[in-house]
Amino acid sequence: MPTADAETTAVTTKKPLYEASTQFKHWRYSPESLADVRSKLNEAAVAVIRQTFEAYEPGSSANVLFLNAGEEHLLVTFYVTRITQLCGHFRFPEEVEATAATYLKRFYLKNTVMDWHPKNVMWDIQFQERLTALFLATKTTNNPISLEAYTHNIPNTNPSDVLDLEFLVAQSLGFEFSVWHAHRALWGIWLDIQALDGVPTDFAKTQTSLYDTALNYVRASRLTDAEFIYTPSQIALAAFSLAAPEIAQQWLKSKQAVSESNPSSPTQIPPGILGSLEFIKGLIVNAGQPPETEAVREVDRRLRLCKNPEKVVGSKAYLARKAEQEKKAEEKRNRKAMEVEKAAAEGVDPFGDELERPKISLVDYDDDDDDD
């Protein structure tokens, strides 16, 4: 058992705030586990959709070529780039764009594109998740826009297209709306660099292009799985290392020196950081570009043939599912009406018993005025 002196002299390592976030706890994976999540989700979706095909048209699924997990991911990545275009149209800040991209990517770790497809107005297909994710991001980042103004500026879009799926998107996110972003970590690194020994006082003015280049690398990282595997600060440092490797190395050495001199520092450099940085840099360079348009078109063409028929307006499965939902809703309304009628017949107020008002006695008051 440690002595009191040992307890007082023991070094307490403070954990970074990021490790207390829901992002750290619930949305971090290894590359292998992330691939496994997508693979299992895809397999389960294919099994259910195949069964739905067969339930309404036996034998119809025999010639259907379903999407695999890689093709689903390709499509999601493509629509992340479309978020950038929409944000540019509305002039939303960086925070909204980054948050919406994260929401969209997280959504498809819980759902399949064969059920819910991101909206692409250019091809006149009724898709909705991208619009809903972006609209939700405007609210959670405190950059609100009215629903009417939002949908008015997007062709062939009604307010219901956004609102109908808002709860589904929020539920798929686990109602965890806070996101820690690499672009904010990059700004912190940029401010730190300006205080490094040997850095000219006019560094920020003369080297602004370095920050802009690093920011573009951060934006490219949103098209990759980096945010599911690494911390925002690691991604930011890797992005700056791509823009200015020598300065990034100098910044890292300064942080390592602080960490060694103060083990309780919350900014401790994790072991193996150099290897992680190289991996992230490779990820950004090799996977941080928009998918080829022709490849996306081919996946989308096949998706139209293997989409869950319950989601295809006018199909037998869609009409049957809608009829079943309406039947359940009607039964619920009837049950509620019967309960109200029964309560009225028994003389029971359906709104509950009247609240009793507290009885107040005059002796509860102390009339100080009479003593004057």
Secondary structure by P-SEA (a helix, b strand, c coil): cccaaaaaabbbbbbcccccccccccccccaaaaaaaaaaaaaaaaaaaaaaaaacccccccccccccaaaaaaaaaaaaaaaaaaaaaacccaaaaaaaaaaaaaaaacccccccccccccccccccaaaaaaaaaaaaacccccaaaaaaaccccccccccccaaaaaaaaccccbbbbaaaaaaaaaaaaaaccccccccccccaaaaaaaaaaaaaaccccccccccaaaaaaaaaaaacaaaaaaaaaaaaaaaaaccccccccccaaaaaaaaaaaaaaaccccccaaaaaaaaaaaaaccccccccccaaaaaaaaaaaaaaaaaaaaaaaaaaaaaaacccccccccccbbbbccccccccccc
